[in-house]
Amino acid sequence: MLEHFCECYSDLSGPILCPVLGSIIPLFIPNSRIRPIRLIGLCASLITFLYSPVPRIQFDPSTAKSQFVESLRWLPYENINFNLGIDGLSFFFVILTTFLIPICILVGWSGMRSYGKEYITASLIREFLMIAVFRMLDPLLFYVLPESVLIPMFIIIGVWGSRQRKIKAAYQFFLYTLLGSVFMLLAILLILFQTGTADLQISLTTEFSERRQIFLWIASFAAFAVKVPMVPVHIWLPEAHVEAPTAGSVILAGIPSKLGAHGFLRFSIPMFPEATLCSTPFIYTPSAIAIIYTSLTTSRQIDLKKIIAYSSVAHMNLVTIGMFSPNIQGIGGSIPPMLSHGLVPSALFLCVGVLYDRHKTRLVRYYGGLVSTMPNLSTISFSSTLANMSSPGTSSFIGEFPISVGAFQRNSLVATLAALGMILGAAYSLWLYNRVVSGNLKADFLHKFSDPNGREVSIFIPFLVGVVRMGVHPKVFPDRMHTYVSNLVQHGKFN
């Protein structure tokens, strides 16, 4: 038994088991000793982050197949195993996940005074589940694990939320995403019935009839569209962001929306290529409308968090246009913006969190002239705003430009609307920055002024470094992902 455990604890199992152990240990420590609990949670998350890039050393970018595959027998009588692997798609999402969790623990270091042990446990369990999702090669568990992520997120929003409507927002988040996934479960059961196995690699090579592909694609679309989220099933996201604590908003912006996009690229598009081609106009239309609609809606919001949340919806709908542009430019270009989306909105939510901690309000009309009282935060906000505008040299630009090229090859009108959405995004980003940072100081409403302290600045630095690193030297992403994307395009016969 010990030999089997040690064999499983390899390059992939290590980052999964580490947060599990880190979430169990604090349960045996009294609540009064909150500092050791926080240190254990932070150390477990940092070890996981440092361990996650280890497969890169031996990762072979020349193959699209899953590497470092591990299998643990789970339900042998039903031929269902706990299969793990990593490829050009999942590699960076795992690193993004392990990067954000230590940040979330540091963000809640002093703010989560009530139920601190439970917060650490929920954060680490959430990390374990999200890493397992990105590395899972079993269709049934590919359904179970993303739905399991909802539980710690529901608890974090409902328990540590900032307002009285946090319970409603938590239930809205939970029910929207859960009900959409019921159809996904039916699709997976039908796939298991036809293939006779729960191996995702076998399912990807199975030929489904065109009629069955369309049915299965619609069922999976219902689950993934809510998680992205696509309009009109996006209502849960702004509400969840407004009511969630700052750490909850960081992880909401960073990971859950990627579960839907990752599901499209891992499941729907490669498994149902004919249905994907048929559904491209169906995806293009709401996505293009969503980019314009959410961009205009953003300029009408009065809450700082809602502004960033609607901006987030616009960026993710641009990603869906890229994913369903059946060419290398579109699909390949959709992956870097997802990674950038884990950094840029998260940094903006952190800026809002700093303001809220000091002034206890997120209403735009109460802010102005912060450049004279909080120059460091103003500089950080300006850098994040430039990235949110997809300025050249930032992480957002390297993906959104190829998406426009790929969409133009498929539909010039959709590409034009997407480009118009980018212009609107730049407009409301500059408008927001100007309202909050420039102008006259509103001393009647704001009384306590202090720039970010050392702990807060140390949290911002990794985000800024990541945004610039991706924008200035993006070569590492196509090097790792090109083979997977090329294989996806060739497998679906999109070209």
C-alpha positions in Angstrom: 0.0 0.0 0.0 2.8 2.4 0.9 4.6 1.6 -2.3 1.5 2.2 -4.3 1.0 5.6 -2.6 4.6 6.7 -3.2 4.2 5.6 -6.9 1.2 7.8 -7.2 2.8 10.8 -5.5 4.7 11.9 -8.7 4.9 15.0 -10.8 1.1 15.3 -11.1 -0.1 13.9 -7.8 2.1 16.1 -5.7 0.4 19.4 -6.4 -2.9 17.7 -5.8 -2.1 16.0 -2.5 -0.2 19.0 -1.0 -3.3 21.2 -0.7 -5.3 18.3 0.6 -2.8 17.7 3.4 -2.7 21.5 4.0 -6.4 21.6 4.5 -6.5 18.7 6.9 -3.7 19.7 9.3 -5.5 23.0 10.5 -8.5 21.0 11.6 -6.5 19.7 14.5 -5.3 23.1 15.6 -7.5 25.2 18.0 -9.2 28.3 16.5 -7.3 30.5 19.0 -4.0 29.8 17.3 -4.9 31.5 14.0 -1.4 32.5 13.1 0.0 28.9 12.8 -3.1 28.0 10.8 -2.5 30.8 8.3 1.2 29.9 8.0 0.3 26.2 7.3 -2.2 27.3 4.6 0.3 29.7 3.0 3.1 27.2 3.1 1.0 24.5 1.6 -0.2 26.8 -1.2 3.4 28.1 -1.9 4.8 24.5 -2.1 2.1 23.6 -4.5 2.9 26.7 -6.6 6.6 25.9 -6.7 5.9 22.3 -7.5 3.4 22.9 -10.3 6.0 23.9 -13.0 8.1 20.8 -12.4 6.6 18.8 -15.4 7.8 21.6 -17.6 11.4 20.3 -17.3 10.4 17.0 -19.0 7.4 18.3 -20.9 7.5 17.4 -24.7 5.8 20.2 -26.7 6.1 18.2 -29.9 3.2 15.9 -29.0 -0.5 16.7 -28.4 -1.1 13.6 -26.3 -1.4 13.8 -22.5 1.9 13.3 -20.7 2.8 12.0 -17.2 -0.4 10.0 -17.2 -1.4 8.4 -13.9 -4.3 6.1 -13.2 -5.8 5.2 -9.9 -8.6 2.7 -9.8 -11.7 4.3 -8.4 -14.8 2.3 -9.5 -13.2 -0.7 -11.3 -16.5 -2.6 -11.8 -17.8 0.4 -13.8 -14.5 0.9 -15.6 -14.1 4.4 -14.0 -10.6 5.4 -13.0 -9.0 8.5 -11.5 -6.9 9.4 -14.6 -4.6 12.3 -14.5 -2.5 13.8 -17.3 -1.2 17.1 -18.6 -0.9 18.6 -22.1 -0.3 22.0 -23.8 -3.8 23.2 -22.8 -3.9 22.3 -19.1 -0.2 23.1 -18.3 -0.7 26.9 -17.9 -4.1 26.7 -16.2 -2.6 24.6 -13.4 0.2 27.2 -12.9 -2.4 30.0 -12.9 -4.5 28.2 -10.2 -1.5 27.5 -7.9 -0.4 31.2 -8.4 -3.7 32.7 -7.3 -4.4 30.6 -4.2 -1.4 32.0 -2.1 -2.5 35.4 -3.2 -6.0 34.8 -1.9 -4.7 33.6 1.4 -2.5 36.7 1.8 -5.4 38.9 0.8 -7.5 37.4 3.6 -4.6 37.4 6.1 -5.9 40.1 8.4 -9.5 40.5 7.1 -10.7 36.9 7.7 -10.7 37.1 11.5 -13.9 35.1 11.9 -13.7 31.5 10.9 -10.1 31.8 9.8 -9.4 28.1 10.0 -12.4 27.3 7.8 -11.3 30.0 5.3 -7.9 28.3 4.9 -9.5 24.9 4.6 -12.0 26.0 2.0 -9.2 27.8 -0.1 -7.0 24.7 -0.2 -9.8 22.3 -1.0 -10.8 24.6 -3.8 -7.2 24.5 -5.1 -7.2 20.7 -5.0 -10.4 20.5 -6.9 -9.4 23.0 -9.6 -6.0 21.4 -10.2 -7.8 18.0 -10.5 -10.2 19.5 -13.1 -7.5 20.7 -15.4 -5.6 17.4 -15.2 -8.6 15.1 -15.3 -8.9 12.5 -18.1 -12.1 10.9 -17.0 -15.4 12.3 -18.5 -17.5 11.4 -15.4 -15.0 13.0 -13.0 -14.7 15.9 -15.4 -18.3 16.6 -14.5 -18.1 15.8 -10.8 -15.0 17.9 -10.0 -16.1 21.3 -11.5 -19.4 21.0 -9.7 -17.5 20.2 -6.5 -15.7 23.5 -6.9 -19.0 25.3 -6.4 -19.2 24.1 -2.7 -16.2 26.0 -1.3 -17.0 29.0 -3.5 -20.6 29.0 -2.2 -19.3 29.0 1.4 -16.7 31.7 0.8 -19.3 34.1 -0.8 -22.0 33.2 1.8 -19.9 33.4 4.9 -17.3 36.0 4.2 -19.3 38.2 1.8 -19.4 41.9 2.4 -23.1 42.8 2.3 -26.5 41.5 3.4 -27.3 40.1 0.0 -24.4 37.7 0.1 -26.6 34.7 0.8 -28.8 35.5 -2.3 -25.7 36.0 -4.4 -24.2 32.7 -3.2 -27.4 30.8 -4.0 -27.6 32.5 -7.4 -24.1 31.5 -8.2 -24.6 27.9 -7.0 -27.9 27.3 -8.7 -27.1 28.9 -12.0 -24.0 26.9 -12.5 -25.4 23.7 -11.1 -28.6 23.6 -13.1 -26.8 24.3 -16.3 -24.6 21.2 -15.7 -27.5 18.8 -15.3 -27.6 18.4 -19.1 -23.9 17.8 -19.1 -24.4 14.8 -16.8 -26.9 13.3 -19.3 -24.5 13.8 -22.1 -21.7 12.1 -20.2 -23.9 9.1 -19.3 -24.8 8.8 -23.0 -21.1 8.9 -24.0 -20.3 6.2 -21.4 -23.1 4.1 -22.7 -21.8 4.3 -26.3 -18.0 3.9 -25.6 -18.3 1.5 -22.6 -15.4 3.3 -20.9 -14.7 6.5 -18.9 -11.4 7.2 -20.6 -11.5 10.6 -22.1 -8.8 9.7 -24.7 -11.0 6.9 -26.0 -14.1 9.1 -26.1 -12.2 11.7 -28.2 -11.5 9.1 -30.9 -15.1 7.8 -30.9 -17.2 8.6 -33.9 -20.6 9.9 -33.0 -23.4 10.4 -35.6 -24.1 14.0 -36.6 -27.5 13.9 -34.9 -26.0 12.6 -31.7 -23.2 15.1 -31.9 -25.6 18.0 -32.0 -27.5 16.7 -29.0 -24.4 16.1 -27.0 -22.9 19.5 -28.0 -26.1 21.3 -26.9 -26.0 19.5 -23.5 -22.4 20.3 -22.9 -22.9 23.9 -24.1 -25.6 24.4 -21.5 -23.0 23.6 -18.8 -20.0 25.5 -20.1 -21.8 28.6 -21.3 -23.0 29.4 -17.7 -19.5 29.0 -16.4 -17.8 31.2 -19.0 -20.3 33.1 -18.6 -22.0 33.9 -21.9 -24.9 36.3 -22.2 -27.8 35.9 -21.2 -26.7 33.4 -18.5 -24.1 35.9 -17.0 -26.3 37.5 -14.3 -24.8 35.5 -11.5 -21.3 36.8 -12.1 -21.7 40.5 -11.3 -23.8 39.7 -8.2 -21.3 37.2 -7.0 -18.4 39.6 -7.4 -20.2 42.5 -5.6 -21.0 40.3 -2.6 -17.8 38.2 -2.5 -14.8 39.3 -0.3 -11.8 40.6 -2.2 -10.1 37.2 -2.2 -13.3 35.6 -3.5 -13.5 38.1 -6.4 -9.8 37.4 -7.2 -10.5 33.6 -7.5 -13.8 34.1 -9.3 -12.1 36.3 -11.9 -9.2 33.9 -12.1 -10.5 30.4 -12.3 -14.3 29.5 -12.5 -14.8 31.2 -15.9 -11.8 29.2 -17.2 -13.5 26.0 -16.3 -16.2 26.7 -18.9 -13.7 27.7 -21.6 -11.5 24.8 -20.7 -14.5 22.5 -21.0 -15.2 23.8 -24.6 -11.6 23.2 -25.6 -11.2 19.9 -23.8 -14.6 18.3 -24.4 -17.1 20.0 -26.8 -14.9 21.1 -29.7 -12.6 18.0 -30.1 -15.3 15.5 -29.3 -18.1 17.0 -31.5 -16.3 18.7 -34.4 -19.2 18.6 -36.9 -21.6 20.0 -34.3 -19.1 22.7 -33.5 -18.9 23.8 -37.1 -22.7 23.9 -37.3 -23.0 25.9 -34.2 -20.4 28.6 -35.0 -23.1 31.2 -36.1 -25.0 30.3 -32.9 -22.0 31.2 -30.8 -20.8 34.2 -32.9 -24.1 36.0 -32.6 -24.6 36.1 -28.8 -20.9 36.6 -28.2 -20.6 39.6 -30.5 -23.8 41.1 -29.0 -22.5 40.4 -25.5 -19.2 42.2 -26.1 -21.1 45.4 -27.2 -23.9 45.0 -24.6 -21.6 44.4 -21.6 -19.3 47.2 -22.7 -22.1 49.7 -22.8 -23.6 48.3 -19.5 -20.2 48.8 -17.8 -20.3 52.5 -18.4 -23.7 52.7 -16.7 -22.6 51.0 -13.4 -21.9 52.9 -10.2 -20.2 50.1 -8.2 -16.5 49.6 -8.9 -16.8 45.8 -8.6 -19.7 45.6 -11.0 -17.8 47.7 -13.5 -14.9 45.2 -13.5 -17.3 42.2 -13.5 -19.1 43.4 -16.6 -15.8 44.1 -18.2 -14.8 40.5 -17.4 -17.9 39.2 -19.2 -16.9 41.2 -22.3 -13.4 39.8 -22.3 -14.6 36.2 -21.9 -17.1 36.5 -24.7 -14.3 37.6 -26.9 -12.5 34.4 -26.0 -15.5 32.4 -27.1 -15.4 34.0 -30.5 -11.8 32.9 -30.7 -12.5 29.3 -29.5 -15.2 28.8 -32.1 -13.2 30.4 -35.0 -12.1 27.1 -36.5 -8.5 28.0 -37.2 -5.2 28.0 -35.4 -5.2 31.8 -35.0 -8.6 31.8 -33.3 -8.3 28.8 -31.1 -4.6 29.4 -30.3 -5.3 33.1 -29.6 -8.1 32.3 -27.2 -5.8 30.6 -24.6 -3.4 33.5 -23.7 -6.4 35.9 -23.0 -7.8 33.4 -20.5 -4.5 33.3 -18.7 -4.3 37.1 -18.8 -7.9 37.3 -17.6 -6.7 35.5 -14.5 -4.2 38.3 -13.8 -5.7 41.6 -15.0 -9.3 41.6 -13.4 -7.8 40.0 -10.3 -5.4 43.0 -9.9 -8.2 45.4 -10.5 -10.3 43.7 -7.8 -7.4 44.0 -5.5 -7.2 47.7 -6.1 -10.9 48.0 -5.3 -10.3 45.9 -2.2 -7.6 48.3 -1.0 -10.0 51.3 -1.4 -12.9 49.5 0.3 -10.7 48.5 3.3 -10.0 52.2 3.8 -13.2 53.9 2.9 -15.9 51.2 3.2 -17.6 52.2 -0.1 -17.3 51.0 -3.7 -19.5 53.7 -5.3 -17.7 55.6 -8.0 -19.2 59.0 -7.1 -17.4 59.1 -3.8 -13.9 58.8 -5.3 -11.7 61.3 -7.1 -8.3 62.9 -6.9 -6.6 59.8 -5.4 -3.4 60.4 -7.3 -2.5 63.1 -4.7 -3.3 61.0 -1.7 -2.5 57.4 -2.9 0.1 57.7 -5.6 1.4 54.1 -5.4 -2.1 52.7 -5.8 -2.8 55.1 -8.6 0.3 53.8 -10.4 -0.7 50.2 -9.9 -4.2 51.0 -11.1 -2.9 52.7 -14.2 -0.8 49.6 -15.1 -3.8 47.3 -14.6 -6.0 49.6 -16.6 -3.5 49.6 -19.6 -3.6 45.8 -19.5 -7.4 45.8 -19.3 -7.4 48.0 -22.5 -5.3 45.3 -24.2 -2.5 47.8 -24.8 0.6 46.5 -26.8 3.2 45.1 -24.4 0.6 43.7 -22.0 -0.7 40.2 -21.5 -4.2 40.9 -23.0 -2.9 42.1 -26.3 -1.0 38.9 -27.3 -4.2 36.9 -27.5 -6.9 39.4 -28.5 -5.1 40.4 -31.7 -4.9 36.8 -33.0 -8.5 36.3 -32.1 -9.5 39.2 -34.3 -7.4 37.8 -37.1 -9.0 34.3 -36.8 -12.5 35.7 -36.5 -11.9 37.9 -39.6 -11.0 34.8 -41.6 -14.4 33.3 -40.7 -16.7 36.3 -40.5 -15.6 39.9 -41.0 -18.7 41.3 -39.4 -18.1 39.5 -36.2 -14.5 40.5 -36.2 -15.5 44.2 -36.7 -18.0 44.0 -33.8 -15.3 42.4 -31.6 -12.9 45.2 -32.5 -15.6 47.7 -31.7 -15.9 46.0 -28.3 -12.2 46.5 -27.7 -12.5 50.2 -28.4 -15.4 50.5 -26.0 -13.3 48.6 -23.5 -10.5 51.1 -23.7 -13.1 53.9 -23.4 -14.7 52.7 -20.2 -11.3 51.7 -18.7 -10.0 55.2 -19.2 -13.3 56.7 -18.0 -13.1 54.7 -14.7 -9.5 55.5 -14.1 -10.1 59.2 -14.7 -13.1 59.3 -12.4 -11.3 57.6 -9.5 -7.8 58.9 -9.8 -8.0 62.3 -11.4 -10.1 65.3 -10.6 -10.7 67.0 -7.3 -10.4 65.1 -4.0 -13.8 64.5 -2.4 -12.8 65.1 1.2 -16.4 65.3 2.4 -16.8 61.5 1.8 -13.3 60.2 2.2 -11.3 60.8 5.4 -8.7 58.1 5.8 -5.9 58.1 3.2 -3.0 55.7 3.2 -1.2 54.0 0.3 -0.9 50.2 0.2 1.3 48.9 2.9 4.2 46.5 2.3 2.1 43.3 2.4 -0.4 44.8 -0.1 2.4 46.0 -2.5 4.0 42.5 -2.3 0.6 41.1 -3.5 0.4 43.4 -6.5 4.0 42.9 -7.7 3.5 39.3 -9.0 0.4 40.4 -11.0 2.3 43.3 -12.6 5.3 41.1 -13.4 3.1 38.5 -15.0 1.2 40.9 -17.1 4.5 42.5 -18.5 6.2 39.1 -18.8 3.4 37.7 -20.9 3.2 40.8 -23.0 6.8 41.4 -23.7 8.0 37.7 -24.1 4.9 35.6 -25.1 6.9 32.9 -27.0 6.6 30.4 -24.2 2.8 30.0 -24.8 2.8 29.1 -28.5 5.8 26.8 -27.9 3.8 24.7 -25.4 0.3 25.0 -27.0 0.9 25.0 -30.7 1.0 21.2 -31.2 -2.2 20.8 -29.1 -4.0 23.5 -31.0 -2.8 22.2 -34.4 -4.0 18.7 -33.6 -7.4 20.1 -32.5 -7.8 21.9 -35.8 -6.7 18.9 -37.8 -8.8 16.4 -35.8 -11.9 18.5 -36.4 -11.0 19.1 -40.1 -11.7 22.8 -39.6 -9.3 23.9 -42.3 
